[in-house]
Amino acid sequence: TGSGGIMGNLTAVNVDTATNYGNVELSIAMGYPYIGGCFGTLINSTGSIKNVDNYGALKVPNTSFGNGTPYFGGVIGRMANTKWTIDDCDNYAPFTVKATFASIKSGNMSCIGAIVGGTEGGTFKNCDNYANMTVEGTWGKMTDAKNYGPSVYVGGVVGRISDASAVIENCHNGDVNATTPNTLAVNIKTGGLLFTGGVAGYFAGKTLKNCGNHGNISISGESGSFQDNKSPNKTSVFGGVIGYGTNGDMVISGCTNAHNGDTDDNHITMTINFKANAIDTAADLGCAIFGGVFGLINSAKSATDCSNNCAINATINYNSTEGSLTTLGAFAGKLGVKAVRCSNGALGDISVAGTATANVGVAGLNCSTTTTEDCSNAGDINVSVNNSTNGAIYINGLAWTGTSSANHTNFVNSGNITYTGKAQANAFISGMVYTPSGVLKNCQNKGTITANVNGLACPLKIGGFVRSSSTATYDGCVNSGDIVFKGTSTSAVYIGGLCGDVNGACKFTGAGFVNKGAIKFLGTTTSTGYAGGIAGAATVSMGETDVLQNEGTVTNYDATAALTG
């Protein structure tokens, strides 16, 4: 059922210039509500909506619904099976949805957007949301893996776009120059999944160009997490611009999460206080993905000239019995495409606290296995997560990439990295990547890396570039950041200018690798401590070392540690 400030259902009509000033409020239960500030539903297969603005508040106050698939949009609720063009349509009015869908079924969805709630396809150009947006409520149950509840899609412009030909261009949430930035606030408890983005929660189209989030984003609540044979990813996903994106032909360019303000009052932030649950313990579950610009881009053709300059403050609580990995990236949670000239700026500090029963990865740029070129991180990374059971922590200035063969050229990390948590399995920290096997060329780490721990009971490995160097190739790489271990540990500690330890025949070609940073072993361990200008320890040959240099000092204040390096 379509309901709108101007018209409920619109068919076969092009609209050029219209404005709604009246409030739209839904306070009765409807099975399939399609509610828009201007139009409830666009039904025709094609058409054009141009120069349509909404100044009337959209309100869904504390309403309890039955089973259904609701769509709520600041301008248009739902575009049904359509490929309309939406051009220069703006929302200026507060948008509030507070709802309970107690019996909603698995497989259903709820789509909520400040311009359009949800659509299969369409072209969106020059559309902006300038108002605060609040989404609260309970969607489905948290306890039944076979009836887990719906997926909820929330976007500052559009909640969900699923067609492969869709386009979003020059669309924004917030005013980049506003004295007081607007806020997108989501507080949802759902048995299913939650996808949230400053521009779109879910986007499967072909073009994402010059789009941005310029407002504050607040994410809180709780979601389920599950897996089946129909989808490669079943985790909740959050991004400053796009939550979840997937299309092998997608071209991404010029997207930003930033504000032009130069004072603390108008710098924007992403605030996260979220719990993810594994409701199907047979799968690798109970995690979530967060990113400053992109949460998860599962597949795309290219990503160029995108940036984050928004601080991220996250408090996490992940409940999983399996070895899942929760990822938080200041630029992207996971970016499944080569990144070119992408960056996290000096205002893009990321702070992560909380607890997790499984693994947690935090990165300045991207927690994924993709090649980068001319990318950088200037934001500080502060992590104080306590992992219980078998949980490990991975912290990297560039990316958490496992043993990826991805190549990285001209990457610079200038952000400081600080870890004060307590992992149970392993704690791995580096200025670049985790354990690469590709080529790192002309890369630099300038940030200080510090682990200040108390009673750490698992191996700790810190490297200016990588946690452990296996089969990677280094050409023209320099570490000038200090590597510092403080506090106490009951397990082995490895620190080095290049890596904590060497476990494979890495190669040094061209200008090779130079360490200029100080290596400071200032803490104590009841096990063994390893510190070296290049590596703390080497269990295999390091390959050719004629272009391998250390110019930094090595300091050991622990008289009981065996200093190797």
N, C-alpha and C positions, 0 to 999 in steps of 0.2 A: 504494500500500500504506500503510495507516494504522497508526501505532504511537503509543501514549500511555501515560503512567504509570498511568492508571486504566483506559482502554479504547482500543483501536485505532480501531474504527469505531463511531459512535453513530448509531442510527436510531430515529425515532419515540418518543423518550423525552425528557420534560422533566426537567431536573436542578435540584434546589434544595438547595444546601449539600453541597459535597464538597471534600476537600482531598487533594492529593498531596504526599507527603514523600520519595518515592523518586526517585533520579536517572534520567534517560533518556539513553542514549548510543547513537548510531548509528555503527558502525565498519565496516559492509560496504556495498558498492556496491549501490544500488537504482535502477531506472530512473525511478520516480516516487515518491519518498519523501514522505509526508505525516506529519510528526513533531510531536507536541505534548506538553508537559509533563503534561497531563491527558488530552486526547483527540487522537487523530491526525486523524480526519475526522468532521465532522457531515454526514450524508448526506440526512436527511429534508428536505423542502422548507420546513417551518416547525418551530419549537420554541422552548424557553426554557432558557437556561443561566444560573443565578443563584447568587450566593454561592459560587463555585468559586475556590479559591486554589491556587497552586502554590508549593511550597517546595523542590522537587527540581530540581537543576541539569540543564539540557539541554545536551548536548555532542555536537557532530559534529566529532571530532578528526581533522584531516588526512586526510579521506576523498576518494578519487578516484571520480567518478561518470562514467557514460557519458551518452548523450543522454537528457534527461528534463526534467521540470518539477517541481522540488522546492519543498515548502512546509514551513517550520519555524516553530512558534509556542510561546511560553512556556506557554500554557494550551491552545490549540487549534491544530493544524497548518493544516487547511483546512476551510472551510465550502463544500461543493460544491453549486452551484446552489441556494442556500438563502437564506431571509430570516429567520433566527433572531434572537431578542433575546438579547443578551449583557449581563447586568446585574450590577454589583458583583463582577466577576471580577478578581483581582489576581495579579501575579507578583512573588515575593519572592526568587527564586533566580537566580544567574548564568546567563547565556544565551550560549553560545559556538558559533559555526559557523565551521569552518575546512575549506574544501572546494575541490576542483578539478573543473570540468566541462569537460574538454579538448575533447570533440566535440559539445557542445551546439549545437543548430541555431538559426538565426535564426528569430525569431517566437515561440520559447519564452520562458517567464518563470520567475523564481525569486522567491518571496514569503516574507519573513521579518519576523515581528513578535513583540514581547515578550508580547502577549496572544494574537493570532491572526495566523498567517502571511499568509493571503489569503482573500478571499471575493468573490463577485459582489455580494452585498447584505447587509442586516441592520441592526439597530439596536444601537448600542453606548452604554451609559450607565454612568457611575460606575466605569469600569475604569481601573486604575492599574498602572504598572510601577515598582517600587522598586529594581530590581537593575541591575547593570552588564550591558551587552549588547555582544558583540564579534562582528563578521562579517568574515571574511577569506577570500581565495581568488582563483581565476582562473576566469572564466566565458567560455568561447568564445575565438575568435581576434580579433586586432586588425588583420588585413591584408586581409580579403576583404569588400568592400562588399556582395556578394550573399549572403554567409553570415557575417554580422557578429556573431553570438552573441545571447544573450538580453537582455531587459531585466531588471534586478534591482531589486526593490522592498524597501526596508527601513524599518520604522517602530518607534518606541518603544512603540506600542500595537498597530497593525496595519500590515502591509506594503502591502497593496493592497485597495481597495474600488472596484468598477467599476459598481455599479448606481445608477441615477439617483434611486432612492427611499431610499437609505441615509442613516442618521443617526449622527453621533458627538456625544455630549453629556456634559460633565463627565468627560472622560477625560484622563489626564495621564501623562507620563513623568517620574518623579522626585517627590520630596517637596519642596514649596516651602520647608519649614522645616528640612530636613535639615542637620545640622552638616557632613557631607561629602556633597556632591551625587553622585549616580550618574553614570555615563558611558556614552553610546552611541558606540561606536567602530567605524567602517567603513573597511576597507582592502581594496579590491577592484580587480582589473584585469579589465575586461570589454571584449569587442569590440562589445558593444551599449551600452546606456544604463544609468545608475544613478540611481534616484529614492530620496531619503532624507528622512525627516521625523521630528521628535521625537515626533509622534503618529502620522502616517501618511505613507508614502512617496508614495502616489497615492490621491486621493479624488475620486470623481465623483458623490457623493451630493447630497442636497438641503439638509441641515442640518449645520452645524458650529458648536457653541455651547459656550462656557465651557470650552474645552480649553486645555491648556498643556504646555509643556516646562519642566521645572525642573532638568534635569541638564546636564552638559557634553556637547558633541557634538564628535567628532573625525572628519573626513573626509579620507581620503588614498587614493591610487591613481591609476587611469588608465581612461579610457573612450574608446570610439569615438564618432563623431558622424556622422549621415547624414540624408538627407531623401528622402521619396518623396511620391507624390500622395495618400497616405491620411491623412497627419497634418500639421498646420500646424507642429508643433514636434518636432524630433528632436535634442534636446540633453539632457545630464544636468542634473538639477535637485535642489537641496538647500534645505530650509527648517527653521527651528527647530520649527515646529508641523506644517506640511504642505509636502511637497516639491512635488508637482504636483497642482493641483486644476482640475477643469473640469466645469461644469454651469451653463447659463444661468439656472437657477432656484435655484441654491445661495444660501442665506442664511448669512452668516458673522458671528458676534458674540462678543465677550468672550474672544478668544483671546490668550494671552500666552506670551512666552518670557522667563522671569525667575526669580529666586530671591530669597527674602526676606532672605538673609544681608547683613550690613552690614560684613563684613571681606573683605580680599582673598582669604582662604582659601576662602570659600564663595560668592564671586561666580562665576557660571557663564560659560563661554566657548564659542564655536564656533571650532574650529581647523581650517583647511582647507589641505591641501597636495595639489593635484590637477592632473593633466594631461589635457587633452582633445585628441583627434586627429581630423582630418578624413580619414576613410578613403575618402570619395567626393569627389574634388576637383572634380567638376562642380557641386556644390551649395554653398550658403552655410553653411559648417559649421565645426567645430572649436572650439566654444564651450561654455560651461556657465552656469547661472544659480543664484545663491545669494541667500538672504534670511534675515533674523533671525527672522521669524515665518513668512512664506510664501516659498517659492522662486519658483514661477510659479502664479498663479491665472489660467488662460487665459480663463475666463469665469465670471461669477457674477451674482447679482441684487443683492447688497449686501454691504458689509463695514463694520462699525461697532465702536467701542470695543475695538480690538485694540492690543497694544503689545509692543515689544521693549525689554528692559533687560539684554541679554546682549551682552558684547563679542565682536567677530568679528575673528579674526586669520587672514588668508588669504595663502598663497603660491601663485601660479598659474603655469601653464605651458601656453599654448594654441598649438597647431600647426595653422594653417589657411592655405590659399593664397587664400582668398576674403575678402570684406569683412565677415565675421561680427562680431557684437558680443557679447562676454561681459559679463554684468551682475552686479553685486554690490550689494545694497541692505541697509542696516542693518535696515530693517523688512521690505521685500519686494524680491525680485529683479525680478519683474514682477507687477503687480496689475491685472488686466483688469476692474476694477470701481471705481466711485466709492468713495473712502475717507472715512469720517466719524468724527471723534474718534479717529483712529489716531495713534500716536506712537512715536518712538524716544527712549528716556530717556537720562539723563546717563551711565548705565553702559554704554550701547550704542555705545561707540566702535568704529569699523571701520578696520582697518589692512590695506592690500593691497600686496603686493610681488610681484616675479617678472617674467616675460617673456611677451610675446604677439606673434604675427605679424600680428594683426588688431586690431580696435578693442576697447577696454575702457571700460565705463561703471560708475561708482561713485556711489551716492546715499545720503543720510541716511535718506530715507523709501522711495522707490520708483523703480525704473528703468523707467518705463512712461508711457503716454499717457492717464492717467486723471484725472478731476476730483477735487479734495480739498476738504474743508470741516472747519475746526477741527482741523487736524492740526499736528504739530510734530516737529522734530528737535532734540535736545539733546546728541547724541553727537558727538564729534570724528571727523573723517575724515582719515586719513593715507594717502597713495598714493605709492608709489615704484616703479611699474611701468615697465619699459623696453619700449617698443614697437619692433619691428623692421619692416622692409619698409615697408608703407603704413599702419601702425597709428596710430590716434589715441586720445587719452584724453579722457573726458568725466567731470567731477566736479561734483556738484550737491548742495546741502543738501536740496532737496526731491525733485526727480525729473529723470531724463534723459528728455526728451519729444520730441526732434526739433522739428518745427514744429507741434506739436499745438495744436488749438483748445480743449483742456481748460481749465476755469476753476479758479481756486484762491482760496479765501476764508479769511481768518484763519489763514494758515499762518505759523508762527514758526520760524526757524532760529536757534538759539543755540549750535550746535556750531562749533568752529573747523575750518577746512579747510586742509590743508597738502599741497602737491605737490612732490616732489623727484625725480621720474622723468625719463625722456627719451623723448618721443614722436617719431615720424618724420613723421607727416602733419599733425596739429594737436593743440594742447593747449587745451581749453576748460574753464573753471572758473567756478562761480557759486554764490551762496548760495541760489538758488531753482531755476530750471529752465534748460534749454539755450537754446532759441529759441522762446518761446511765441507763439501768435497769439490766445489767448483773453484772458480778463479776470483780472487779479490784483487782489484787493480786500482792504484792511486786512491786508496781509502785511508781515512784518518780517524782516530779516536782522540779527542781533546778533553773529554770529560773525566773527572775523578770518579773512581769506582770504589765504594766502601761497603764492607759488610761489618756491621756492629751487632754481634749476636751474643746471646746469653745462654749457655748450656746447649748449644747446637749438637744434636746427636747423630748427624748424618754427614757424609763427605761434603765439603765445600770446595768448589773450584771457581776461581776468578781469573779472567784474562782480559787484557786491554782490548783484544780483538775477539777471541773465541774462548769458549769454556775448555774444549779439548780440540787440538788440531790433529786431524786424521790425514786425509789425502788432499787437502786444499792446496792451491797454488797462490803465492803472494808475489805481487809485483808493484813496487813503489808504495808500500804501505808503511804508515808511521803511527805509533802510539806515543802521545805526549802527556797522557793523563796519568795521575798517580793511581796505584793499585794498593788498597789499604785493607788489612784485616785487623779488627778490634774485637775485644770481648773474649768469650770462653767457648771451647768446643771439646767434646769428648770423642771426636772422630777426626780423620785426617783432613788437613787443610792444604790446598794447592793454590799458589798465586804466582802470576808471571805477566810480563809486559805484553807478550803475544797470547799466551794461553796458560791455563792452570796446569795441564799436562799434555804431552804428545803421545798419542796412541796409534799413529799411522805415519807413513812416509810422506809427509808434506813436502812441497817444493817451493823454492825461492828463485825467481828469475828476474831479469831486468834489474830494477833498483831494489828488489827484494823487500826486506822488512827491517825497520829500525825502531828500537824502543828508546825513548827519551824520558819516560816517566819514572818517578821514584817508586820502588817496590817496598812497601812498609808492612812488615809482619809484626804488628804491635800487640796482638792478642796472645792467648795461651791455649794450648791443647794438651790433653792427657794422652793423645795418640801421637801422630807424627806430623810435623809441619814442613812444607816444601815451598821455597821461595826462590825465584830466579829472575834475572833481567829479561830473559826470553820466556822460559817456562819453569814452573815449579819442579816438574819431573818429566822425564822422557823414558817411556818403557820400550820404545823401538827407535830405530834410526830416524833422524830428522831430515834425511836426504841431503842434498847439496846445501852447504851453509856458507859459501864464500860471499854471499850478499846478505848475510844476516848479522846485524850489529846491535849491541846494547850500549847506550850512553847514559843510562839512568843508574842511580844508586840503589843498593839493596840493603835494607835495614831490618835487623832481627833483634827484638827485645825479649824474646822467649828463650831462656837459656836451656830449656828442656827439649826444644824442637830441633830435629835434625834438618839443617838447612841444605837443600839440594837445588842446584840450578846452574 
